[in-house]
Every structure is written in structure tokens, then in C-alpha cells.
């Protein structure tokens, strides 16, 4: 019988958020199956992923960093506006 990891298990093992793990799967960096609404990764595919030492693409890191910074651009503009008053 084949052993599967859930999306959450996969994310915990590679130390990323569930959203980033989903992006990795959807980008085709590791094969997966959908069982209903659930993502499943074969343990053997996860081991291949680890052995090949595939790293996260910088685009995944940038997307998460940009999501964390949403709304910070306006605060800099407000600060410069109050300095000129």
C-alpha cells in the first residue's frame, strides 16, 4: 500500500506555510494527487524531492515577503508628507 503525506505534513517537513507548499505543488516541483479536495504527496516523491535538494524558487520567497509588506508603502509617503509641513 502506498503511503501519502498531506499538504500540511509536507509543509511542516520542508518548513514552509501551507500556502507556499501549495504553490510548490502547483508549480510542478513535486508530483501530487488530489483526492477530493485534499492534496496528497507520495512519500517516495517527497524523498526524491529531498534527495535532489530542490530549493524553493526565489519567486516563492518574494511572494511571501510581498504579502507580509502589503500596506507599508503608504506609511512612508505619509511620513515624508508630515516632514514638509
Secondary structure, DSSP 8 states (H G I E B T S, - for coil): ---EEEHHHHHHHHT--HHHHHHHHHTTSS--EEETTEEEEEHHHHHHHHHTT----HHHHHHHHHHHTTTHHHHHHHHHHHHT-
